[in-house]
Amino acid sequence: MEQLIKTVVLGIIQGFTEWLPISSSGHLNIAEKILGMNVPLIFDVILHLATLTVIMLFFRNDVKNILSALIHLDFETEYGNFIPIIVVGTLPTAILGLAFSIFLENVFQDALTLAFAFIVCGTVLYSTRFGEAKTSSISFFAAFTIGIAQGIAVIPGLSRSGLTISLALLLGIEREKAFKFSFLLSIPAVIGAFGLTFYRHFGELTASGLGLVEISAGASAAAVIGYLALKLLWRILSGKKFHVFAFYCWMAGAFILLAFALGVL
């Protein structure tokens, strides 16, 4: 029962922080330390996969229309235009994500690095106060740059949605288009991360003692809370208050630095 409660807690944290620009991986990292859990990486990715279902539901019409355009090789319509820029944005994400998983997976896991990552994330978020919407179109350059940001965000403490939406806003892309592109771009990234991690770490899930009940409960909690968090994010973004998340990230970074100095983390 204790293990079940802890996995549900992790699911709630994942759901709340995955789509808000405050780094779900950073929060899971700290939560697992506090709860005394040593869960395998694949469990975290399963939680990400659960929140991916939220994106598929929230943007179901967009996903359906994009897939339809792909089937008909129609790249001239509004939804068809998403296909090449998603491909361009996914390329740097895949390269950086693969490099991280092979060479740097354990480099950015200590508390001190996590704290600085939160502070950097907050600074990027706050910079969106100075962005000015100029266009609703996304160039290949913008897509590639946003893809780089998504790849870098694999580092715990850096928010994927925070970096991608912030960069889109700073590049002058309208809020609704920035919001939509950020999350549509996340779909192949999450699927790819799950496939790679499942292939490399599947055995660790069994060895961890986590059963189907615990995994299902954590994933369900992540999906439900994630949907509510995504709606909250759009409300805040459309109200031009996206930069307020910077203060939370700065406070999180300061808290982790303090905990590190006191020897708690």
LUMDOMI-412516 format. One record per residue (C-alpha): residue in one letter; x, y, z. Coordinates in nm, 3 decimals. Example, Ala and Ser with C-alpha at 12.3 -4.5 7.8 and 13.67 -1.06 7.14 Angstrom:
BEGIN
NODE  code       c1       c2       c3
NODE     a    1.230   -0.450    0.780
NODE     s    1.367   -0.106    0.714
% end
This chain:
BEGIN
NODE  code       c1       c2       c3
NODE     m    0.000    0.000    0.000
NODE     e    0.283    0.239    0.083
NODE     q    0.440    0.176   -0.258
NODE     l    0.103    0.237   -0.425
NODE     i    0.056    0.569   -0.247
NODE     k    0.406    0.681   -0.341
NODE     t    0.355    0.599   -0.710
NODE     v    0.025    0.792   -0.709
NODE     v    0.206    1.088   -0.552
NODE     l    0.468    1.071   -0.827
NODE     g    0.190    1.050   -1.086
NODE     i    0.023    1.362   -0.947
NODE     i    0.355    1.549   -0.948
NODE     q    0.423    1.436   -1.304
NODE     g    0.077    1.536   -1.424
NODE     f    0.093    1.879   -1.263
NODE     t    0.447    1.965   -1.369
NODE     e    0.473    1.796   -1.710
NODE     w    0.288    2.063   -1.905
NODE     l    0.339    2.358   -1.674
NODE     p    0.679    2.516   -1.749
NODE     i    0.840    2.409   -1.421
NODE     s    1.021    2.083   -1.517
NODE     s    0.852    1.753   -1.439
NODE     s    1.184    1.564   -1.443
NODE     g    1.329    1.804   -1.187
NODE     h    1.031    1.762   -0.957
NODE     l    1.029    1.384   -0.995
NODE     n    1.401    1.379   -0.918
NODE     i    1.350    1.565   -0.590
NODE     a    1.028    1.383   -0.498
NODE     e    1.191    1.043   -0.542
NODE     k    1.474    1.150   -0.311
NODE     i    1.230    1.278   -0.046
NODE     l    1.013    0.966   -0.068
NODE     g    1.319    0.745   -0.050
NODE     m    1.234    0.579   -0.381
NODE     n    1.483    0.456   -0.636
NODE     v    1.253    0.404   -0.930
NODE     p    1.397    0.314   -1.271
NODE     l    1.409    0.569   -1.550
NODE     i    1.152    0.370   -1.746
NODE     f    0.888    0.441   -1.479
NODE     d    0.938    0.815   -1.525
NODE     v    0.904    0.769   -1.901
NODE     i    0.582    0.569   -1.851
NODE     l    0.445    0.867   -1.658
NODE     h    0.546    1.089   -1.949
NODE     l    0.365    0.852   -2.184
NODE     a    0.052    0.881   -1.967
NODE     t    0.059    1.260   -1.994
NODE     l    0.109    1.221   -2.370
NODE     t   -0.245    1.083   -2.386
NODE     v   -0.354    1.422   -2.254
NODE     i   -0.195    1.593   -2.555
NODE     m   -0.363    1.347   -2.792
NODE     l   -0.698    1.426   -2.629
NODE     f   -0.651    1.802   -2.595
NODE     f   -0.530    1.844   -2.955
NODE     r   -0.730    1.554   -3.101
NODE     n   -0.873    1.756   -3.391
NODE     d   -0.529    1.895   -3.481
NODE     v   -0.370    1.549   -3.463
NODE     k   -0.647    1.400   -3.676
NODE     n   -0.617    1.673   -3.940
NODE     i   -0.236    1.649   -3.948
NODE     l   -0.250    1.272   -3.994
NODE     s   -0.510    1.317   -4.268
NODE     a   -0.286    1.568   -4.446
NODE     l    0.008    1.327   -4.413
NODE     i   -0.189    1.037   -4.560
NODE     h   -0.295    1.253   -4.855
NODE     l    0.054    1.409   -4.885
NODE     d   -0.110    1.748   -4.860
NODE     f    0.149    1.995   -4.731
NODE     e   -0.019    2.313   -4.853
NODE     t   -0.302    2.340   -4.600
NODE     e   -0.270    2.482   -4.249
NODE     y   -0.239    2.136   -4.097
NODE     g   -0.019    2.006   -4.377
NODE     n    0.225    2.289   -4.302
NODE     f    0.276    2.145   -3.954
NODE     i    0.427    1.824   -4.094
NODE     p    0.761    1.956   -4.229
NODE     i    0.823    2.190   -3.935
NODE     i    0.752    1.909   -3.685
NODE     v    1.001    1.691   -3.875
NODE     v    1.261    1.970   -3.874
NODE     g    1.203    2.036   -3.504
NODE     t    1.224    1.668   -3.415
NODE     l    1.568    1.616   -3.575
NODE     p    1.777    1.816   -3.322
NODE     t    1.560    1.684   -3.038
NODE     a    1.635    1.326   -3.141
NODE     i    2.009    1.389   -3.175
NODE     l    2.043    1.570   -2.842
NODE     g    1.812    1.326   -2.662
NODE     l    2.008    1.027   -2.789
NODE     a    2.341    1.188   -2.695
NODE     f    2.208    1.260   -2.347
NODE     s    2.079    0.906   -2.293
NODE     i    2.411    0.753   -2.402
NODE     f    2.671    0.991   -2.261
NODE     l    2.515    1.229   -2.008
NODE     e    2.233    1.041   -1.837
NODE     n    2.400    1.052   -1.494
NODE     v    2.584    1.382   -1.528
NODE     f    2.294    1.618   -1.449
NODE     q    2.139    1.426   -1.160
NODE     d    2.301    1.596   -0.859
NODE     a    2.110    1.855   -0.656
NODE     l    2.347    2.144   -0.728
NODE     t    2.314    2.107   -1.104
NODE     l    1.938    2.068   -1.067
NODE     a    1.917    2.394   -0.872
NODE     f    2.105    2.591   -1.138
NODE     a    1.891    2.435   -1.412
NODE     f    1.577    2.564   -1.237
NODE     i    1.730    2.911   -1.210
NODE     v    1.824    2.913   -1.578
NODE     c    1.474    2.794   -1.670
NODE     g    1.320    3.075   -1.465
NODE     t    1.539    3.332   -1.638
NODE     v    1.431    3.208   -1.982
NODE     l    1.066    3.216   -1.875
NODE     y    1.094    3.571   -1.744
NODE     s    1.249    3.688   -2.071
NODE     t    0.916    3.622   -2.247
NODE     r    0.791    3.949   -2.097
NODE     f    0.989    4.120   -2.371
NODE     g    0.867    3.907   -2.661
NODE     e    0.636    4.062   -2.918
NODE     a    0.398    3.861   -3.138
NODE     k    0.475    3.929   -3.503
NODE     t    0.373    3.622   -3.701
NODE     s    0.155    3.312   -3.694
NODE     s    0.388    3.117   -3.924
NODE     i    0.682    2.905   -3.810
NODE     s    0.990    2.903   -4.031
NODE     f    1.225    2.606   -4.065
NODE     f    1.486    2.804   -3.873
NODE     a    1.242    2.866   -3.587
NODE     a    1.133    2.501   -3.585
NODE     f    1.494    2.379   -3.576
NODE     t    1.583    2.622   -3.297
NODE     i    1.279    2.522   -3.092
NODE     g    1.374    2.158   -3.151
NODE     i    1.719    2.229   -3.004
NODE     a    1.551    2.381   -2.698
NODE     q    1.335    2.070   -2.663
NODE     g    1.643    1.849   -2.683
NODE     i    1.828    2.050   -2.419
NODE     a    1.524    2.030   -2.191
NODE     v    1.598    1.661   -2.130
NODE     i    1.822    1.796   -1.851
NODE     p    1.627    1.779   -1.520
NODE     g    1.531    2.126   -1.401
NODE     l    1.483    2.260   -1.752
NODE     s    1.120    2.255   -1.860
NODE     r    1.044    2.126   -2.209
NODE     s    0.729    2.334   -2.247
NODE     g    0.897    2.628   -2.075
NODE     l    1.192    2.640   -2.313
NODE     t    1.001    2.566   -2.634
NODE     i    0.715    2.809   -2.573
NODE     s    0.952    3.077   -2.443
NODE     l    1.174    3.051   -2.749
NODE     a    0.874    3.060   -2.981
NODE     l    0.746    3.374   -2.810
NODE     l    1.090    3.538   -2.825
NODE     l    1.102    3.458   -3.198
NODE     g    0.780    3.658   -3.238
NODE     i    0.543    3.367   -3.291
NODE     e    0.185    3.426   -3.176
NODE     r    0.089    3.267   -2.845
NODE     e   -0.170    3.024   -2.975
NODE     k    0.064    2.896   -3.249
NODE     a    0.354    2.873   -3.003
NODE     f    0.139    2.677   -2.759
NODE     k    0.010    2.438   -3.023
NODE     f    0.347    2.378   -3.192
NODE     s    0.523    2.316   -2.861
NODE     f    0.289    2.036   -2.764
NODE     l    0.250    1.883   -3.110
NODE     l    0.631    1.874   -3.127
NODE     s    0.637    1.685   -2.797
NODE     i    0.446    1.387   -2.940
NODE     p    0.728    1.227   -3.144
NODE     a    0.979    1.322   -2.872
NODE     v    0.789    1.140   -2.595
NODE     i    0.716    0.838   -2.815
NODE     g    1.082    0.818   -2.916
NODE     a    1.204    0.853   -2.556
NODE     f    0.966    0.580   -2.444
NODE     g    1.076    0.343   -2.719
NODE     l    1.446    0.395   -2.649
NODE     t    1.409    0.368   -2.272
NODE     f    1.181    0.064   -2.297
NODE     y    1.440   -0.110   -2.512
NODE     r    1.732   -0.026   -2.282
NODE     h    1.577   -0.042   -1.934
NODE     f    1.276   -0.273   -1.944
NODE     g    1.435   -0.523   -1.706
NODE     e    1.482   -0.255   -1.441
NODE     l    1.107   -0.210   -1.408
NODE     t    1.057   -0.569   -1.298
NODE     a    1.357   -0.554   -1.064
NODE     s    1.222   -0.238   -0.895
NODE     g    0.926   -0.426   -0.749
NODE     l    0.669   -0.198   -0.913
NODE     g    0.370   -0.401   -1.024
NODE     l    0.093   -0.338   -1.275
NODE     v   -0.134   -0.187   -1.008
NODE     e    0.124    0.069   -0.896
NODE     i    0.221    0.160   -1.251
NODE     s   -0.142    0.193   -1.363
NODE     a   -0.234    0.406   -1.061
NODE     g    0.060    0.641   -1.113
NODE     a   -0.007    0.672   -1.486
NODE     s   -0.380    0.739   -1.432
NODE     a   -0.308    1.010   -1.177
NODE     a   -0.057    1.169   -1.418
NODE     a   -0.310    1.172   -1.703
NODE     v   -0.599    1.324   -1.504
NODE     i   -0.392    1.595   -1.335
NODE     g   -0.204    1.658   -1.661
NODE     y   -0.523    1.748   -1.845
NODE     l   -0.616    2.004   -1.579
NODE     a   -0.262    2.146   -1.582
NODE     l   -0.267    2.187   -1.960
NODE     k   -0.592    2.382   -1.947
NODE     l   -0.445    2.600   -1.672
NODE     l   -0.133    2.665   -1.878
NODE     w   -0.334    2.782   -2.179
NODE     r   -0.539    3.017   -1.960
NODE     i   -0.224    3.173   -1.814
NODE     l   -0.046    3.191   -2.150
NODE     s   -0.342    3.350   -2.326
NODE     g   -0.361    3.601   -2.041
NODE     k   -0.001    3.702   -2.115
NODE     k    0.119    3.586   -1.773
NODE     f    0.351    3.309   -1.887
NODE     h    0.651    3.479   -1.728
NODE     v    0.507    3.440   -1.375
NODE     f    0.629    3.078   -1.370
NODE     a    0.981    3.222   -1.354
NODE     f    0.932    3.312   -0.988
NODE     y    0.839    2.955   -0.901
NODE     c    1.147    2.819   -1.081
NODE     w    1.372    3.067   -0.904
NODE     m    1.224    2.973   -0.568
NODE     a    1.261    2.602   -0.648
NODE     g    1.626    2.659   -0.738
NODE     a    1.687    2.855   -0.419
NODE     f    1.514    2.586   -0.209
NODE     i    1.728    2.311   -0.361
NODE     l    2.046    2.517   -0.306
NODE     l    1.948    2.566    0.058
NODE     a    1.867    2.196    0.102
NODE     f    2.200    2.110   -0.060
NODE     a    2.388    2.346    0.173
NODE     l    2.216    2.192    0.475
NODE     g    2.297    1.841    0.355
NODE     v    1.931    1.744    0.310
NODE     l    1.976    1.667   -0.061
% end
